Amino acid sequence: MSELRIVGKIFGFHGLKGEIKVYPLIDDLSFFESLDELVIDGENYLIENSRLHKNAVLVKLKDFDSLSAVEDFSGYVSAFVGQELADSEIYIEDLKQMLVINDLNEEIGFVENFYDSNQQLIGIKANERLNCKREILLPFVDEFILEINKKDRYIKVKLEAGILELAQ
């Protein structure tokens, strides 16, 4: 059974013939080679071809033959995914609204955002009792993410000294 899932994020364009630069948000980059269509902003687009280029996937959409034809595209790219994930894998959108607890099993809040720039971060909307005015930004790496329980929908994290103070 296929599900529509986020597989990448548009972060630019390549050349003058309408190739879109997609930053992959999946581990298996060969997945893009098997795709026939992508969904961008709720619209389906047929893929003419795709290829790996440095840290990106360049996607050429059918009937979009110039830079000006694609330069308004932005945001996340979705595709229909039918493969099962390993226990250690999770889709980015499935992280959102997961309960976040610390290593002492105290509730911190809920995952509100996922940021993928030079460093992958989760944005946590903290519980009111923590008096945080901004979301807590936590690197999405093993050092800080101790456990992800997909079944019970929680993430156990390690909060270093000072992280909560940055959000207050």
C-alpha positions in Angstrom: 0.0 0.0 0.0 1.5 3.3 -1.1 1.4 6.4 1.1 2.2 10.0 0.1 5.3 11.0 2.0 7.8 13.9 2.0 11.0 12.7 0.3 12.9 16.0 -0.2 12.9 19.8 -0.2 13.4 22.1 -3.1 16.5 24.3 -2.5 17.2 25.8 -5.9 17.5 25.2 -9.6 20.2 23.9 -11.9 20.9 25.3 -15.4 18.5 26.9 -17.8 16.5 23.8 -18.8 14.2 23.6 -15.8 16.0 21.2 -13.5 14.9 21.5 -9.8 17.5 20.9 -7.1 15.9 18.6 -4.4 17.7 18.1 -1.1 16.8 14.4 -0.3 15.2 13.7 3.1 15.5 10.0 2.6 18.5 7.7 3.0 18.2 5.7 -0.2 18.9 8.2 -3.0 18.3 5.6 -5.7 14.6 5.9 -4.7 14.4 9.0 -6.9 15.5 7.1 -10.0 12.5 4.8 -9.7 9.9 7.7 -9.4 7.5 8.5 -12.3 5.9 11.5 -10.5 6.3 13.9 -7.6 3.8 16.0 -5.7 4.7 19.7 -5.1 2.2 22.0 -3.3 -0.5 19.4 -3.7 -0.1 19.1 -7.5 1.2 16.0 -9.3 4.0 16.4 -11.8 5.4 13.7 -14.2 9.2 13.3 -14.0 11.1 13.3 -17.3 14.3 12.3 -15.6 16.3 12.7 -12.4 20.0 12.3 -11.5 22.3 12.7 -8.6 24.4 15.8 -8.4 26.7 16.5 -5.4 24.4 16.4 -2.4 21.2 16.9 -4.4 18.9 15.2 -6.8 18.3 17.1 -10.0 14.7 16.6 -11.2 13.5 17.5 -14.7 9.7 17.6 -14.8 7.9 16.8 -18.0 6.7 19.9 -20.0 8.8 22.3 -17.8 11.6 23.2 -20.1 13.1 26.4 -18.7 14.2 28.0 -15.5 11.4 30.5 -15.6 8.9 27.6 -15.8 10.0 26.1 -12.5 11.5 29.0 -10.5 8.3 29.5 -8.5 8.4 26.0 -7.1 9.5 25.8 -3.4 8.9 23.8 -0.3 8.7 20.1 0.3 8.5 17.4 -2.4 6.3 14.3 -1.8 6.0 11.0 -3.5 4.1 7.8 -3.2 6.2 5.4 -1.1 5.3 1.8 -0.7 8.2 0.4 1.2 8.2 -0.5 4.8 10.7 1.2 7.1 13.1 -0.5 9.4 12.5 -0.2 13.1 15.3 2.4 13.3 13.8 4.6 10.6 11.0 7.2 10.7 9.4 9.6 8.2 9.9 13.2 9.1 6.2 14.1 9.1 5.6 11.3 11.6 7.9 13.1 14.1 5.5 16.0 14.3 3.3 16.1 17.4 5.3 13.3 19.0 5.5 13.6 22.8 9.1 14.6 23.9 10.3 13.4 27.3 13.7 13.7 28.9 16.0 11.0 30.2 14.2 11.1 33.5 10.8 10.5 31.8 9.6 14.0 32.4 7.4 15.6 29.8 9.1 18.4 27.9 6.5 19.1 25.1 5.7 18.1 21.5 7.7 18.1 18.3 6.4 21.1 16.3 8.9 21.4 13.5 11.8 19.7 11.7 14.5 22.0 10.4 16.9 20.8 7.8 19.7 23.2 7.1 23.3 22.5 7.7 22.2 20.6 10.8 19.0 18.7 11.3 17.0 20.1 14.2 13.7 19.3 15.8 11.7 22.2 17.2 9.9 21.4 20.4 6.9 23.3 21.7 7.6 23.2 25.4 5.0 22.6 28.1 3.8 25.8 29.8 5.5 24.8 33.1 8.9 25.3 31.5 8.2 29.0 30.7 9.7 28.8 27.3 8.8 31.7 25.0 10.4 30.1 21.9 10.6 26.6 20.7 13.4 24.4 22.0 15.8 23.6 19.2 17.5 20.2 19.6 20.0 18.6 17.1 18.5 15.5 15.6 21.5 13.3 16.3 22.1 10.2 18.5 23.9 12.3 21.1 20.6 14.1 21.9 17.9 11.7 20.6 18.0 8.7 23.0 15.0 6.8 21.7 12.2 7.1 19.2 9.1 5.0 20.1 7.0 4.9 17.0 4.3 2.7 18.5 3.7 4.9 21.6 4.6 8.1 19.8 7.3 9.6 22.0 10.9 10.7 21.7 13.2 10.5 24.6 15.9 13.2 24.5 19.0 14.3 26.4 18.8 18.0 27.3 22.2 19.5 27.8 22.6 22.2 30.5 21.5 25.6 29.0 19.3 24.3 26.2 16.1 25.2 28.0 17.5 28.6 29.0 18.0 29.5 25.3 14.2 29.1 24.7 13.2 31.2 27.7 
